């Protein structure tokens, strides 16, 4: 049977989320021919045994080390058979069928990747997109998502929006696009690799599109412990994609941001 969609999930100790995630896929993808591929990053919970016994149709790849998010996806995509791939976090629940989105990809070759509306456990809007780094949003990172009013409030008036980057928690694209940009840059372990990935798509002249009428739950939680990884990720991005004075300005702003966060945490 021809597989239309390969769903790629990188898992690390996500046992408590897996059943809800899989069940939502079984329900919302029922009209498609699809496969689910899970790359397990050497979990220490019972994720792997649970998948084997409770979800035997899921293709499980057990890594002996923790690859991180980007390389984990790269390894999993090697096994994908679908022309279209969906990169999905393990702590998500798909709320809508995505047949229409796959058709859109098939008929519009100018689209590099599609993101959809992310909501929290209470179904409240969460931004799943942002602007590429610049001097201002590196100084005050909340500005990374300082976009038009619709995208600030979650009160959408358009069918779709062009954005700089979309969250790696839900990325739909043609597999050939993923391969053309060589997947995720493996220099990133976690955080900002999705921003980098979308920058590579932009350099191919392709669009990153946010379509809000389709939804997914993401059980995302904020932790101050992620700040050093975020800053390190943006340092990498700036060093890879910016040059000259723009690069210096961004690195200076990020350094101030880093110092301020250190002082606040003392």
N, C-alpha and C positions, 0 to 999 in steps of 0.2 A: 504494500500500500504506500502511495506517495504521501510523505509527511509534509504538511503545510507549515507547521510551526514547531520550533524547538524552544522549549522553556528552559532557561538556564538559571539554576539557583546555587549560590555558594552558601554553604552552611558551616557555622562554627557554634557548637553548643546551643543550637536553636530548637531543641526537642519540643519545648512547650508551644512553639508556633507552628510546627510542621503540619499537623493534621488540618488545622483551619486553612492553612495556605493551600494544601493539596486539594482539599474538598472544594474550595472555591474554584480551583482550576478545572476539576472534573465537571463542575456545574456550568461554568461560564464558557468553557471551550468545547462543549459537547457537540457543536455543529462542525468542528474542525477535525482534521486528522493531525494529531500532535504527539509529541513526546515530552517527557519531563526528565531533565538530566540534573542530578544533584552532585556537585563536587563538595565533598566533606573535608574541611580543613583540619583534620586530625582532632575532631571533637573529643572531649573527655566525658561528655554525658552519654546517654544511650541512643543518640540520634541514628547511628548506622544500623544497629540491631532493630530499632523501631521501623525504619524504612524497609528493611529486608522482610520483616514479618508482617507489617500492616499495610505497606504500599509496595508490593512486589513488582508492579508494572513500572515503577520509577527506576530509571537507570542510575545507579549509585556508583560514584567514583570515589574511592577512599584514598586520600592523600596521607602519606606518612609524615608530612610536615604541614605547618600552617603557611600556605602560600600568600595569605592576604586576599583582599577583594579582587584586585585587578588581575593578578596572575591566576587566581582561582578561576575566574571567568574565562581567561584565555585557554586554560587547560580543558575546561568543560566544553567550550565551543568546538574544540577539535573533534569531539564525538557527535556533533550536531548533524542531523540529516535534513532538516527543514531548510527551505529557501529563505524563510523568515525566522528571526530569533527574537525572543523576549528575554531580556535580562531582568530578573525579579529578585528582590530581597526575600529571605526566608521568613521575615516577620511582617508579612503582608497578607491581605485578603483581597482578591480581585472581586469587584462589585458588579462589573458589567461585561457583557460579551464584547470581544474586540474584533469580530469579523469585519466590521466596517473599516477599522483602522488598517487591517491587512489589505483590503481592497484599495484603500487610499495609497498605500505604499506601492502596490502593484501598478497603479495607474499614474503615479507622479514620481518620476525618477529624480526630481530635484530635491526630494526629501531625504535627508541623511538619517534622521532618527525622530521618533515621536515619543512624547511624554504625555501623561494624563493627570487628572486632578488627584492630588494626594490629600487624604483626610486622616485625622487622628482616631483614636479608639471611640471618641464621642461623635465622630463624623463631622468634626470641625475642620475647616480649610487650613492646610499647611502648604507653604510655598515649596514647589518641587522644581525650581528653575532659578536662574539668576543671570547676572551680568559677569562678563569676564573681569578679572582683576584690573584695577586702575589705582591711582594714587589715593583717591578718596575712599573707595570701599576697602582698601587694605588698612587704612587708618581706623575706620569704623565699620566693622564687618557686617553690621546689619544693613549697610548700604549695598551689599552684594546683591540684594534682592529688591533694590529701590527702582521699581519699574513703573509702568503706567498704573493708573488708579485701579483698574480692574484686577490687575495682578497683585496689587497690595492688599485688596480687601477680599478677594474671592467672589466678588459680584460681577460675573462675566457677562459681557454684552456681545462678544464675538464668538464665532464658531471655532476659531483657532488663533494662535498668537505665535509670532516669530520671536524666539528667545535666543540668548547666547548659549546657555547650557541647560540641560535637564538632569534631574537626579538619576543616579545609577540604580535607585531602588525600583524603577520601572523604565526600561528603555526598549522600544520596539524598533526593529530595523531589518533590512535585508542582510542576509549573512555575507553577501559579497562586499557590502559596505564595511562591515566589521573587519573582514579580511584585507580590504584595500588600505585601511588605516593601521593595519597590524595590531588590531585589538587595543587593549589597555597598555599603557606604558608601565612596565613592571618595576620601575624605580619607585613608584608610589606603593606603599604597603596598604594604607587605608586612609581615605579622605582625599578629595581633590582630583582623584584619578578620573572621575566622571567629567569634571571641568576640562581637564586636559584632553580627554577623549573627544569631547564636543569641539574643542579648538581644532583638533586634527580633522574633524568632519568639516568645519568651516573652511579650512585651508583647501579642501577638495571642492569648494564652491557649493556645498550642499546645506540645506536648511535644517534647523532644529526647531521642531514644531511642538507646541503645547496645545492639546485639545481637551477642554475642560468638561465636556459633557460625559466623559467616561471617567470612572472613579476607582480608587483602591484605598484600602486602609493600610496605614503604615504605623506600626507600634514603635515609633521612634521616640527616644528619650534624650533629653539634653544632659550632658555630664561635663563638668569643667575639665575632667581628665582628658577629654578629646582636644582641648585647645592646643597643646603642643603638637599633636599630629596635624591639626588643621594648618597651623602656622608653618610647619615643616612642608606640608603639601603645597601651600601657596608659594613658599620660597622656591621649591622645585619648579612650579609652573612658571614663575617669573623668570627664573634662570634659563628655562627652555624656550620660552615664547616671546620674551620682550628683549629689546636691545636699546643701547644708548641711554639717553636721558630718561626715557620712560621707564626703563629697567631700574635705574638708580632711584628715581622718585618712588617707585612701588616698593623697592626693598627698604628704603628709608622709612616709609609709612608703616610697613609691616614690622620694622624693628621697634618703632615707637609703640605700636599696638602690643608687641610682645612684652616690652618693659612695663607698660601700664598693667597688663594682666598679671605679671609677676608681683608687682607692688600690691595689687588688690588681693592677691592670694596669700600675702604674708600675714 
